[in-house]
């Protein structure tokens, strides 16, 4: 995350299967938020 921020990126994104509840819980606990129905997670890098 720090390297991405140093390189000028403002957002990070990751995706997982729709029914992967464990991944949903993991990513939301680390500051990611759902940005669409496919559970693509994004987080501000600043």
Secondary structure, DSSP 8 states (H G I E B T S, - for coil): -HHHHHTT--EEEEE--TT-HHHHHHHHHTT-EE-STT-EEEEE--
